[in-house]
Amino acid sequence: MLSAASDILDKAVKLLEKASLCDRCLGRFFAGLGFALTNKARGESIKTMLLLAASASLREGDDKGAEGLLRLLARTGFKPANELLIKVGGTPVDAVPCELCLGMFDSALEAMVSGALSSLSNYEFGSFLVGCKVPGSIIEREDSLRSAVGIEWGESIKREVNREAGLSIASRTGKTPDFQRPDLLVVLNFHKMSVEVKPFPIFVRGRYRKLVRGVPQSRWFCPQCRGKGCSACNWTGKRYQVSVEELVTQPLMEAFGAAKAKFHGAGREDIDVRVLGPGRPFVVELIEPRKRFVNLEQLQGEVNRRCQGVIEVADLSYADKSLIGMLKLSARVKRKAYRVLVESEEAISRERLEAAAAALSNVTVKQRTPTRVLHRRADKLRLKKVHEVKLTRVEDGVFEVVVKCQGGLYVKELVHGDGGRTTPSLQELLGVKLKVLELDVVDVETP
């Protein structure tokens, strides 16, 4: 045990021979030793033990060795060492600022924490995490000292800064440090002596029903100006003045004080298609929110009030990022149901229609990318399952079917065949030219 203690003190002396170190920086090289001690307490304790060792050497007559050790300690600003030097007739030593942290712990850390507290007053949060950016010269100096002396018990200065700042912020705000899923990240930049608060996104899930036709799901920029604004779009930058995305995200951005938002839907529908039934699942990713504790029931009412029958949302609740991936995956595999109103070029009996619907049920359809979207999507073959086609209405050359199928199937092309690019199709089975008059999404399976 005595040899271990001697090893600690020997290494401490070697460190002090190479650099003047404040209590925190000296103690940090021994951070892995002891429990419930701050690095400052470790450094003070080590310096005190070295002072006692120097005092013992003086009693034993080793004046030269003792004076050298006292001068090392006094150089770090350790006052008891200077006082002992003076007592034994030595010359006092002027303190040298810490050559490792360059005084960062003296005032800079407190200033940064104060800046962080000021910035945090603009945010709602329940948990946080602290990170820091420290000049590379300090990191290199620390690594060089650790390597030169052969110390394996230490921790990095960045880790200590993060911990000490985190404890200080926690004690002054009553908030909880969280290393897994914090509400926000506080970055202390010692290069620029600045503080940056980075709120983590908030995710809100729900379902939307689109009650009218002619509204796209996503913001649709003007093809002439690409969103910059021109005479063709009346300087709005948009081809369509409103979208599901904008109707949903704008009230949420305002409520959460978010800088921007991303809309993620479980698939998408054409602009002329309504979404009825329980609605299509979606997730809104709110970026850099200043508020986090919003009453979603009240917010849902506000969204629906603003949308005035164009769309409506339901089942708003908080979610996490993993749901976005699940939405994207589910859009390709989960079941969806559609109501399709079809016009036929000639009269078709109910019996023939029912036979064609039955023939198209429980089959795998081969679909090449539809002609209407070839300008923006790759031409490839898709295999999609049709679970059921059910005839629900027939009258005056018009009939209605409900199609239940795998997500990602192009339903309009399932009806008219797209010139043979979708097979089999209702038109192929009936041998009569068909036209889709209306299409509605009536159910989307929840991921």
Rosetta blueprint (number, residue, H / E / L):
1 M L
2 L H
3 S H
4 A H
5 A H
6 S H
7 D H
8 I H
9 L H
10 D H
11 K H
12 A H
13 V H
14 K H
15 L H
16 L H
17 E H
18 K H
19 A L
20 S L
21 L L
22 C L
23 D H
24 R H
25 C H
26 L H
27 G H
28 R H
29 F L
30 F L
31 A L
32 G L
33 L L
34 G L
35 F L
36 A L
37 L L
38 T L
39 N H
40 K H
41 A H
42 R H
43 G H
44 E H
45 S H
46 I H
47 K H
48 T H
49 M H
50 L H
51 L H
52 L H
53 A H
54 A H
55 S H
56 A H
57 S H
58 L H
59 R H
60 E L
61 G L
62 D L
63 D H
64 K H
65 G H
66 A H
67 E H
68 G H
69 L H
70 L H
71 R H
72 L H
73 L H
74 A H
75 R H
76 T L
77 G L
78 F L
79 K H
80 P H
81 A H
82 N H
83 E H
84 L H
85 L H
86 I H
87 K H
88 V L
89 G L
90 G L
91 T L
92 P L
93 V L
94 D L
95 A L
96 V L
97 P L
98 C L
99 E L
100 L L
101 C L
102 L L
103 G L
104 M H
105 F H
106 D H
107 S H
108 A H
109 L H
110 E H
111 A H
112 M H
113 V H
114 S H
115 G H
116 A H
117 L H
118 S H
119 S H
120 L H
121 S L
122 N L
123 Y L
124 E L
125 F L
126 G L
127 S E
128 F E
129 L E
130 V E
131 G E
132 C E
133 K E
134 V L
135 P L
136 G H
137 S H
138 I H
139 I H
140 E H
141 R H
142 E H
143 D H
144 S H
145 L H
146 R H
147 S H
148 A H
149 V H
150 G L
151 I L
152 E L
153 W L
154 G L
155 E L
156 S L
157 I H
158 K H
159 R H
160 E H
161 V H
162 N H
163 R H
164 E H
165 A H
166 G H
167 L H
168 S H
169 I H
170 A H
171 S H
172 R H
173 T H
174 G L
175 K L
176 T E
177 P E
178 D L
179 F L
180 Q L
181 R L
182 P L
183 D L
184 L E
185 L E
186 V E
187 V E
188 L E
189 N E
190 F L
191 H L
192 K L
193 M L
194 S E
195 V E
196 E E
197 V E
198 K E
199 P E
200 F L
201 P L
202 I E
203 F E
204 V E
205 R E
206 G E
207 R E
208 Y E
209 R E
210 K E
211 L L
212 V L
213 R L
214 G L
215 V L
216 P L
217 Q L
218 S L
219 R L
220 W L
221 F E
222 C L
223 P L
224 Q L
225 C L
226 R L
227 G L
228 K L
229 G L
230 C L
231 S H
232 A H
233 C H
234 N L
235 W L
236 T L
237 G L
238 K E
239 R L
240 Y L
241 Q L
242 V L
243 S L
244 V H
245 E H
246 E H
247 L H
248 V H
249 T H
250 Q H
251 P H
252 L H
253 M H
254 E H
255 A H
256 F H
257 G L
258 A L
259 A L
260 K E
261 A E
262 K E
263 F E
264 H E
265 G E
266 A L
267 G L
268 R L
269 E L
270 D L
271 I L
272 D L
273 V L
274 R E
275 V E
276 L E
277 G E
278 P E
279 G E
280 R E
281 P E
282 F E
283 V E
284 V E
285 E E
286 L E
287 I E
288 E L
289 P L
290 R L
291 K L
292 R L
293 F L
294 V L
295 N L
296 L H
297 E H
298 Q H
299 L H
300 Q H
301 G H
302 E H
303 V H
304 N H
305 R H
306 R H
307 C H
308 Q L
309 G L
310 V L
311 I E
312 E E
313 V E
314 A E
315 D E
316 L E
317 S E
318 Y E
319 A E
320 D L
321 K L
322 S H
323 L H
324 I H
325 G H
326 M H
327 L H
328 K H
329 L H
330 S H
331 A H
332 R H
333 V H
334 K L
335 R E
336 K E
337 A E
338 Y E
339 R E
340 V E
341 L E
342 V E
343 E E
344 S E
345 E L
346 E L
347 A L
348 I L
349 S L
350 R H
351 E H
352 R H
353 L H
354 E H
355 A H
356 A H
357 A H
358 A H
359 A H
360 L H
361 S L
362 N L
363 V E
364 T E
365 V E
366 K E
367 Q E
368 R E
369 T L
370 P L
371 T H
372 R H
373 V H
374 L L
375 H L
376 R L
377 R L
378 A L
379 D L
380 K L
381 L E
382 R E
383 L E
384 K E
385 K E
386 V E
387 H E
388 E E
389 V E
390 K E
391 L E
392 T E
393 R E
394 V E
395 E E
396 D L
397 G L
398 V E
399 F E
400 E E
401 V E
402 V E
403 V E
404 K E
405 C E
406 Q E
407 G L
408 G L
409 L L
410 Y L
411 V H
412 K H
413 E H
414 L H
415 V H
416 H H
417 G H
418 D H
419 G H
420 G H
421 R L
422 T E
423 T E
424 P L
425 S L
426 L H
427 Q H
428 E H
429 L H
430 L H
431 G L
432 V L
433 K L
434 L E
435 K E
436 V E
437 L E
438 E E
439 L E
440 D E
441 V E
442 V E
443 D E
444 V E
445 E L
446 T L
447 P L
